[in-house]
Each structure stands twice: as C-alpha cells, then as structure tokens.
C-alpha cells in the first residue's frame, strides 16, 4: 500500500500517466529526478503521510521500494536509528587544516598568519590592549549592558 502511494506520487511529479511506468526498484535518478523534483516529491509525500521528511530523502532512499519502507517505518514509528560504523569514518590523524585567507588585527606581537599559527600550534596565547581612538576604551567595553 505504501509502495503504491510512493509510486503514484512519483508518477504525478514526473508527469507519467500512472504507477505502471514507475518500476519500484529503479533508481529515482534513472527515472529523471533532479533536486527540484526530489523536493516536490518530498513535499507531496510529507503532506500525505504527515511525516517531516529531509530534503534529501529521495537521494537517501533512491528507489520507490526503499522510500516506501522508510515512510512505513516513519508512520509506524519502527525506524531504527542509523548506525555509522566507526571504520567508515575518515581518520583525523593526518587531516590537514587549511587557512584559505584571513584578515585580522593580531595580538601580542603576532605579525602574520604564520606567527599566529605558530602560537596556536604551540598552545600559546597572546593578548594586547584595546586599540585607542576607536570610540571604545576598556571602560566602554566592560560596562554592563542596558
């Protein structure tokens, strides 16, 4: 029944004449779905089922059969939490940090992004006085709010 509902909504969104043109195990992308039609299907299925569905639901469950199973689990409240195997997560041990660009006033004798990175990587900290002539001295900056 849920599969027929999904196939019917897919047929409407894609402008097909009926559910017979929507093979239950054919990928939505192969049927012609793009991001716009995926969101339209999500909206239609959310309205019919009363479920709040992710914008990516069509790509997360890429066939009518898989999507129908997901919707049925959601309606019945039987959906299990997604389990991500630890082995599938990328290693962060050699993950590079990239600073593409930055602009700031450096504190405590730091003169360049390289100096700042050195201070941070060594676990250091720097501070300096609030710049003068900007309309906010320490007294103004530390005043309690309204």
PyMOL commands that set and color helices and strands:
alter all, ss='L'
color gray80, all
select helices_A, chain A and resi 2-14+19-21+28-31+35-49+57-60+64-76+86-88+113-121+138-141
alter helices_A, ss='H'
color red, helices_A
deselect
rebuild
show_as cartoon
